[in-house]
Amino acid sequence: MQELRDKYISAIAEAEDEAALESVRLAAVGKKGEVSLKMRELGKMTPEERQTVGPALNALKEEVNSAIAARKTALADAALEERLRAEWLDVTLPARRRGQGTLHPVSQVTEEVTAIFADMGFAVAEGPRVDTDWYNFDALNIPSHHPARAEMDTFYMHRAEGDNRPPHVLRTHTSPVQVRTMEKTGAPVRIICPGGVYRADYDQTHTPMFHQVEGLVVDKDISMAHLKWVLEEFVKAFFNVEHAELRFRASHFPFTEPSAEVDLRCSWDKGQLKVGEGDDWMEILGSGMVHPKVLAAGGIDPEAYQGFAFGMGIDRIAMLKYGIPDLRAFFDSDLRWLRHYGFTALDQPTLHGGLAR
Ligand code: PHE
């Protein structure tokens, strides 16, 4: 029995593949295998012989079987190792041919506006897009039942039952940043605030998200004349013209008094806008003297300080300057549109280097 054992255990260890192993298995413990045949002989033995030989044969069969199983696993592992070594795949992609993206017109125009106002000493301020209705409305002299709230098509944030936090909205304009900045820095203030705003509206010139830039100056002895000069300087630089003419049309905003909508003298020549000449007027922004209540909401004494403010649509002036017809396309992420209307990312707009291209 010892001989049998040694013979098969070494045959198993020497089997080079599954097929060889299988023939060793058949020769040892297969139906007609040597160990199986020996087991059949148990019947011819005396009960005493059977008692010693039987368990020994069973043990031998078990040992052979588990040696085969172990060898099988070892062979499979070795085969896998060999395959992993032999098969090799490069999963890195080659660099894309067009490696450089373009700057979206909104980003470009935001940079242009920032460069122009920075030159006049304005800092850039920012605020959250989700704001409390206090900053978006109340602090701007729009109390809860004011009709202006309804006019704005406001998106209100969902509030779970029992949530006692103040109501939040997607800001409908950049004006809440006026109050946030006044609170933070006190007077004097000279900022612009560019950023996204939201209103439930959708057609060729309205999208539920769009961009505004707010301007705010607070100091002693500030008047509408300062507002007018700043806006004229801006328009000339932005549209790159020597001369620009603005028309201030009396209007109404709850947060400014007096208020004015500002129109720009222009002409349209075959769909092409010309600024500073012609017989047309185009509305470009809303503005006015900051309402005393708004200064007070920002913690500034309205007896000692005055301010002017304005708000302008970034997407709208981008459309005018670059002749882009449909606002909705701004936010479609169509690569062809982005390549056509986009700007090289490496050209930073500056006043001395030129604002675009
Ligand atoms: N917040 C106003 C709007 O979104 C624009 C504006 C800003 C008007 C500042 C006057 C002063 O329509």
Residues whose N, C-alpha, C, O or C-beta is under 5 A from the ligand:
A	BS01	LIG	T172 H173 S175 F253 T256 G286 S287 G288 A309 F310 G311
